[in-house]
């Protein structure tokens, strides 16, 4: 059952991507996509096509959200995992730690003399 819900969610995700990409932008960019926007506009009317695609997008998003919640509630493990001790809990402390090298001494940088302009 988990596999079926996962496959349905993947298919709905692909449909959601397609619905978002087909939606016309503010400048009606869908009309430039090989005439596909014009077909939507003539089939439903330009405003109705936009409203329909918006409703499809919201519906697909809501179904994916609902399936995600159902999957998380019923199919994911809800057992509490025991806390694990850190790997360094009873480890020996290192004894031979080399000291950090001293910073190299450099000559102080002198500022160039200011040139006077006439």
C-alpha positions as CSV (number, residue, x, y, z in Angstrom):
1,X,0.0,0.0,0.0
2,X,2.9,2.3,0.8
3,X,4.4,1.8,-2.6
4,X,1.0,2.5,-4.3
5,X,0.6,5.8,-2.4
6,X,4.2,6.7,-3.2
7,X,3.7,6.1,-6.9
8,X,0.4,8.1,-6.9
9,X,2.3,11.0,-5.2
10,X,5.0,10.9,-7.8
11,X,2.5,11.0,-10.7
12,X,0.6,13.8,-9.0
13,X,3.9,15.7,-8.5
14,X,4.6,15.4,-12.2
15,X,1.1,16.6,-13.0
16,X,1.6,19.5,-10.6
17,X,4.8,20.5,-12.3
18,X,3.1,20.4,-15.7
19,X,0.1,22.5,-14.4
20,X,2.5,25.1,-13.0
21,X,4.5,25.3,-16.2
22,X,1.5,25.6,-18.5
23,X,0.0,28.5,-16.5
24,X,0.3,31.9,-18.2
25,X,2.4,34.4,-16.5
26,X,1.6,38.1,-15.9
27,X,2.7,38.8,-19.5
28,X,0.8,35.8,-20.9
29,X,4.0,33.9,-21.6
30,X,2.1,30.7,-22.4
31,X,1.2,32.0,-25.8
32,X,4.8,31.8,-26.8
33,X,5.1,28.1,-26.0
34,X,4.5,26.7,-29.5
35,X,0.9,27.9,-29.6
36,X,-0.2,25.8,-26.7
37,X,-1.3,28.9,-24.8
38,X,-3.5,29.9,-27.7
39,X,-5.2,26.5,-27.7
40,X,-6.0,26.9,-24.0
41,X,-7.2,30.4,-24.6
42,X,-9.5,29.4,-27.5
43,X,-10.8,26.3,-25.7
44,X,-11.7,28.0,-22.3
45,X,-11.3,31.7,-22.9
46,X,-8.1,33.3,-21.5
47,X,-9.5,34.1,-18.1
48,X,-11.3,30.7,-17.6
49,X,-8.1,28.8,-18.6
50,X,-6.1,30.7,-16.0
51,X,-8.7,30.1,-13.3
52,X,-9.0,26.4,-14.2
53,X,-5.2,25.9,-14.1
54,X,-5.1,27.7,-10.8
55,X,-7.7,25.4,-9.4
56,X,-6.0,22.3,-10.7
57,X,-2.7,23.4,-9.2
58,X,-4.3,24.0,-5.8
59,X,-6.2,20.7,-5.9
60,X,-3.1,18.7,-6.9
61,X,-1.1,20.4,-4.1
62,X,-3.8,19.7,-1.6
63,X,-4.0,16.0,-2.6
64,X,-0.2,15.6,-2.4
65,X,-0.3,17.2,1.1
66,X,-3.1,15.0,2.2
67,X,-1.3,11.8,0.9
68,X,1.9,12.9,2.6
69,X,0.1,13.3,6.0
70,X,-1.6,9.9,5.6
71,X,1.6,8.2,4.7
72,X,3.4,9.8,7.6
73,X,0.6,8.9,10.1
74,X,0.0,5.3,9.1
75,X,3.1,3.9,7.3
76,X,6.1,5.5,9.0
77,X,7.6,4.0,12.0
78,X,6.5,5.7,15.2
79,X,8.8,3.9,17.6
80,X,11.0,6.1,19.7
81,X,14.7,5.6,18.9
82,X,17.0,5.1,21.8
83,X,19.5,7.8,22.4
84,X,22.9,6.8,21.4
85,X,25.9,7.7,23.4
86,X,28.5,9.9,21.6
87,X,31.5,8.0,20.2
88,X,33.9,9.9,22.5
89,X,32.1,9.0,25.7
90,X,34.8,6.7,27.2
91,X,37.6,7.4,24.7
92,X,41.1,8.0,25.9
93,X,42.3,11.5,25.8
94,X,45.3,12.0,23.5
95,X,48.6,12.7,25.2
96,X,50.9,13.8,22.4
97,X,49.3,16.9,21.0
98,X,51.8,19.0,19.0
99,X,51.7,22.7,19.7
100,X,50.5,25.0,17.1
101,X,53.2,26.6,15.1
102,X,54.1,30.2,16.0
103,X,53.0,32.8,13.6
104,X,55.7,34.0,11.2
105,X,57.3,37.3,12.2
106,X,57.2,39.8,9.4
107,X,58.5,43.3,9.1
108,X,55.8,46.0,9.7
109,X,54.5,47.5,6.5
110,X,55.2,51.2,6.3
111,X,52.8,53.5,4.5
112,X,53.9,55.2,1.4
113,X,54.7,58.9,1.9
114,X,51.7,61.1,0.9
115,X,52.3,63.1,-2.3
116,X,51.4,66.7,-2.2
117,X,49.4,68.1,-5.1
118,X,49.8,71.7,-6.2
